[in-house]
Amino acid sequence: MGTSDDMNSLVGKSLGQFRIVEKIGAGGMATVFKAYQPMLDRHVAVKVLPDYHARDPIFKERFLREARSVAKLDHPNIVQIYLFGEEDDSTYIVMQYVDGGTLKDKLRQSGALPVADALKFVIQAAEGLGAAHEHGIIHRDVKPANMLLRKDGHLLLSDFGIVKILESTTNLTRVGTGIGTPQYMSPEQGTGQAVDASSDIYSLGIVLFHCLTGRVPFNADSPLTITVKHLNEPLPVAFLRHVGVPQPIEQVILKMTAKAPADRYQKTAEVTSELVRAAAAARIQLPWNLSGSMIMANAAQSAFASSPAIPDVAPNPPLQHSAQAVVNVSCFRCQAQNPSDRLFCTSCGYELADRKAGSDRVLGPNGRPVLARFLMQTGVLSGRAFRFHQDLTTIGRTNGNDLLIQGKTVSRHHARLWFENNRWLLADLQSANGTFVNSARLPANQPVALNDGDVINFGDEVVLFNILY
């Protein structure tokens, strides 16, 4: 599947259980298709990489390792990866389908965005990047084309890790030829140097510039010339001033896009807090009801309430309003969207109040609770993910279990998962067809500690286990 014609020939065919419906995007790294998964009656996005990568054993190894790492990212502003694999010399990733196009599409249609909308999108992207950075993952290709939009304005980042894989299997490390998109690339990445979180922040600053002005700050006929401009030319703030961008926001963009990494913000949390403060100083009301970011909504209220430039602002009216309105909420266990006036998730039956979160006592290195996740690989639940608190979870085929797996080889009361002494433990409950971890059958009622990345079999049903925090 190396040429455009070859890729187009996939339409109407199947990769595994996914029937390719149409091509929805293409670039130098991959072709993206919309596909239908009959088993779960849903559409997904399938990203297919060129076959010359699939034939490279080094690439395959790196691809699988990086894909497993990226699949662990679990954040509302990151596209969820369901599966990854190979078939007929096609290496592919199956991920969440987002129905509103990309930020690139929106900018192409509308040009420059209102300041509030631009900040809404960039802050959501910053929150997704921050979650990845906490797991040691640098995006390396932050740009509007990798920012997917739902129709309600919610933004999700995609394509984590692909640039890192490709950089590791090519020799394109000379100035101006690094893998990525030169218009948004930091000076250090463009010159083949090491990158870190501040490199993604630089690229995000360029995205914000593009959103506010309708154009990128540096462009030229060749990638090398664009890289040299990023290295040597000051950010053309005249374009920001021409469209009336408030000076406090301009100052944040200048720090995000400083030439030297040490002169930038070092964490995305700094970026979000500074943008909220700048918006408050400029008397810009941010549309948090669309972004769904409750953390940043609190920050925004705090900034407005404490700003002397905005008198007579009640401390909590936005939160009071959103508490009364029926909005969509995400189920903790399966991440399905549900109306907030329901008590239980309509997809998996979990209590939307999420009272089991009170069981989470042990925190990871980032200060967040240590959670477990099952990524279902087979059966009617294939491609779905389920998270678990530090509480007892029962697994079986019949009602009364916390996780129902409707497989013929799954017993009515099959296994038990729980957290104890800083470890996730799994025990088989004398099931007929057994519980296996990495192909080794567990003795009945004898708990075994799980490691991140273990493959579990409940009878014939296969689950990938991950530890999240």
Residue pairs with C-beta under 8 A, 6 or more apart in sequence:
1 7
1 9
1 10
1 48
1 50
1 51
1 89
1 90
2 50
2 51
2 52
4 26
6 51
7 23
7 26
7 31
7 48
8 23
10 20
10 23
10 33
10 48
10 90
11 20
11 21
11 22
11 23
11 33
12 19
12 20
13 19
13 20
14 20
15 35
15 46
15 48
15 87
15 90
15 92
16 83
16 85
16 87
17 37
17 38
17 39
17 382
18 35
18 36
18 37
18 44
18 46
18 94
19 35
19 36
19 37
19 38
20 33
20 34
20 35
20 46
21 33
21 34
21 35
21 36
21 43
22 33
22 34
23 31
23 32
23 33
23 34
24 32
24 33
24 34
24 45
25 31
25 32
25 102
25 145
26 32
27 145
29 49
29 159
29 162
29 163
29 166
29 179
30 47
30 48
30 49
30 50
30 162
31 47
31 48
32 45
32 46
32 47
32 48
33 45
33 46
33 47
33 48
34 43
34 44
34 45
34 46
34 97
35 43
35 44
35 45
35 46
35 94
36 42
36 43
36 44
37 43
37 44
37 382
37 383
39 380
39 382
40 380
40 381
40 382
40 383
40 384
42 97
43 97
44 82
44 94
44 95
44 96
44 97
44 383
45 79
45 94
45 95
45 96
45 97
45 98
46 92
46 93
46 94
46 95
47 92
47 93
47 95
47 159
48 90
48 91
48 92
49 63
49 90
49 91
49 92
51 89
51 90
53 59
53 63
53 91
53 166
53 169
54 60
54 86
54 89
54 90
54 91
55 89
56 169
58 168
58 169
59 91
59 165
59 169
60 86
60 91
62 165
62 168
62 169
63 84
63 91
63 165
64 84
66 161
66 162
66 164
66 165
67 81
67 84
67 93
67 161
68 453
69 135
69 137
69 161
70 81
70 137
70 160
70 161
71 81
71 84
71 375
71 464
71 466
72 135
72 373
72 452
72 466
72 468
73 81
73 131
73 132
73 135
73 137
73 160
74 80
74 131
74 373
74 385
74 387
74 468
75 127
75 128
75 131
75 132
76 127
76 128
76 154
76 156
76 292
76 293
76 330
77 124
77 125
77 127
77 128
77 131
77 154
77 155
77 156
77 157
78 128
78 131
78 132
78 156
78 157
78 158
78 160
79 95
79 96
79 98
79 148
79 156
79 157
79 158
80 95
80 96
80 335
80 385
81 93
81 94
81 95
81 96
82 94
82 95
82 96
82 375
82 383
82 384
82 385
83 93
83 94
83 377
83 382
83 383
84 92
84 93
84 94
85 91
85 92
86 92
94 383
95 158
96 156
98 148
98 149
98 150
98 156
99 150
99 151
100 148
100 149
100 150
100 151
100 152
100 153
101 148
101 149
102 144
102 145
102 146
102 147
102 148
102 149
103 121
103 144
103 145
103 147
103 148
103 149
103 155
103 207
103 211
104 143
104 144
104 145
104 147
105 149
106 113
106 144
106 149
107 113
107 144
107 210
107 211
107 214
111 214
112 211
112 212
112 213
112 214
112 243
113 121
113 211
113 212
115 212
115 245
115 246
115 249
115 279
115 282
115 284
116 279
116 284
116 285
116 286
116 287
117 153
117 211
117 287
118 208
118 211
118 212
119 208
119 249
119 275
119 279
119 284
119 286
120 153
120 155
120 286
120 287
120 288
120 290
120 291
121 147
121 149
121 153
121 155
121 211
122 204
122 207
122 208
122 211
122 275
123 271
123 272
123 275
123 276
123 286
123 291
123 293
123 296
124 154
124 155
124 291
124 293
125 142
125 147
125 155
125 157
125 204
125 207
126 201
126 204
126 268
126 271
126 272
126 275
127 268
127 272
127 293
127 295
127 296
128 155
128 156
128 157
129 139
129 142
129 157
129 197
129 200
129 201
129 204
129 268
130 267
130 268
130 269
130 272
132 138
132 139
132 157
132 160
133 197
133 200
133 267
133 268
134 366
137 160
137 161
138 164
138 195
138 196
138 197
138 199
138 200
139 146
139 157
139 159
139 160
139 163
139 200
139 203
140 163
140 164
140 167
140 179
140 180
140 189
140 195
140 199
140 200
141 159
141 162
141 163
141 180
141 181
141 184
141 203
142 157
142 184
142 200
142 203
142 204
142 207
143 181
143 183
143 184
143 203
143 207
144 207
144 210
144 211
145 181
146 157
146 158
146 159
147 155
147 156
147 157
147 158
147 207
148 155
148 156
148 157
148 158
149 155
149 156
150 156
152 290
153 287
153 290
153 291
154 290
154 291
154 292
155 291
163 179
163 180
166 179
167 173
167 178
167 179
170 179
172 178
172 179
173 192
174 192
175 190
175 191
175 192
175 224
175 227
176 182
176 190
176 222
176 223
176 224
176 225
176 226
176 227
176 228
177 223
177 224
178 185
178 189
178 190
178 191
178 192
180 189
180 190
182 190
182 223
182 226
182 227
182 230
183 206
183 216
183 218
183 219
183 226
184 203
184 206
184 207
184 216
185 203
185 227
185 230
186 195
186 198
186 199
186 202
186 203
186 230
186 261
187 202
187 227
187 230
187 231
187 259
188 194
188 195
188 199
188 261
189 195
189 199
190 226
190 227
190 230
190 231
191 227
191 231
196 261
197 266
197 267
197 268
198 261
198 262
198 264
198 265
198 266
199 261
200 268
201 256
201 264
201 265
201 266
201 268
201 271
202 256
202 257
202 258
202 261
202 264
204 256
204 268
204 271
205 253
205 256
205 257
205 264
206 216
206 217
206 257
208 253
208 256
209 216
209 217
209 235
209 239
209 240
209 253
209 257
210 216
212 240
212 243
212 245
212 249
212 253
213 239
213 240
213 242
213 243
213 245
214 243
215 239
217 235
217 236
217 239
217 257
218 226
218 229
218 230
218 233
219 226
220 226
220 229
230 259
231 259
235 253
235 254
235 257
237 250
237 254
240 250
240 253
241 250
246 278
246 281
246 282
246 284
247 282
248 277
248 278
248 279
248 281
248 282
249 275
249 278
249 279
249 282
251 278
252 271
252 274
252 275
252 278
255 263
255 264
255 265
255 274
256 264
256 265
256 271
257 264
258 264
265 271
265 274
272 296
272 299
273 299
276 286
276 296
276 299
276 300
276 303
277 303
279 285
279 286
279 300
279 303
280 300
280 303
280 304
280 307
280 309
280 310
281 307
281 309
283 309
283 310
285 304
286 296
286 300
288 296
288 297
288 300
288 318
289 318
289 322
289 327
292 328
297 318
297 319
297 322
298 319
300 318
301 315
301 316
301 318
301 319
304 310
304 313
305 313
305 315
325 340
326 339
326 340
326 341
327 339
327 340
328 337
328 338
328 339
328 340
329 337
329 338
329 339
329 340
329 352
330 336
330 337
330 338
331 337
331 338
331 345
331 347
331 348
331 350
331 352
332 350
332 354
332 357
332 387
332 389
333 345
333 348
333 350
333 386
333 387
333 388
334 345
334 347
334 348
334 350
334 384
334 385
334 386
334 387
335 385
335 387
336 345
336 346
336 347
336 348
338 345
338 346
338 347
338 352
340 352
342 352
343 351
343 352
343 353
344 350
344 351
344 352
345 351
345 352
348 386
349 404
356 389
356 391
357 369
357 389
359 389
359 390
359 391
359 419
360 369
360 370
360 371
360 389
360 390
361 369
361 390
362 369
362 370
362 390
362 419
362 422
363 369
363 370
363 469
364 370
364 469
365 469
366 469
368 469
369 389
369 390
369 469
370 390
370 419
370 422
370 467
370 468
370 469
371 387
371 388
371 389
371 390
371 467
371 468
371 469
372 387
372 388
372 393
372 417
372 419
372 424
372 450
372 465
372 466
372 467
372 468
373 385
373 386
373 387
373 388
373 465
373 466
373 467
373 468
374 385
374 386
374 388
374 403
374 456
374 463
374 464
374 465
375 384
375 385
375 463
375 464
375 466
376 382
376 383
376 384
376 385
376 386
376 405
376 461
376 462
376 463
377 455
377 462
377 463
377 464
378 407
378 460
378 461
378 462
379 405
379 406
379 407
379 461
380 406
380 407
381 405
381 406
386 403
387 468
388 402
388 417
390 418
390 419
391 418
391 419
392 402
392 416
392 417
392 418
393 402
393 403
393 416
393 417
393 418
394 400
394 401
394 402
394 403
394 413
394 415
394 416
395 401
395 402
395 403
395 405
395 410
395 414
395 415
395 416
395 417
395 458
396 403
396 404
396 405
396 410
396 411
396 412
396 413
396 414
396 415
396 429
397 404
397 405
397 406
397 407
397 410
397 411
397 412
397 414
398 404
398 412
398 413
401 413
401 414
405 414
405 458
405 461
407 458
407 459
407 460
407 461
408 459
408 460
409 432
409 433
409 458
409 459
409 460
409 461
410 431
410 433
410 458
410 459
410 461
411 429
411 431
411 432
411 433
411 459
413 429
413 431
414 428
414 429
414 431
414 435
414 458
414 459
415 426
415 427
415 428
415 429
415 431
415 435
415 458
416 426
416 427
416 429
417 424
417 425
417 426
418 424
418 425
419 425
423 449
423 450
424 449
424 450
424 465
424 467
425 447
425 448
425 449
425 450
426 435
426 437
426 442
426 447
426 448
426 450
426 456
427 435
427 442
427 445
427 446
427 447
427 448
428 434
428 435
428 441
428 442
428 443
428 444
428 445
428 446
429 444
429 445
430 444
430 445
431 444
431 458
431 459
432 459
433 459
433 460
434 441
434 442
434 457
434 459
435 441
435 442
435 456
435 457
435 458
436 442
436 456
436 457
437 448
437 450
437 454
437 455
437 456
438 454
438 455
439 455
439 457
442 448
450 456
450 465
450 467
451 465
451 467
452 465
452 466
452 467
453 464
453 465
453 466
454 464
454 465
455 462
455 463
455 464
455 465
456 462
456 463
456 464
456 465
457 463
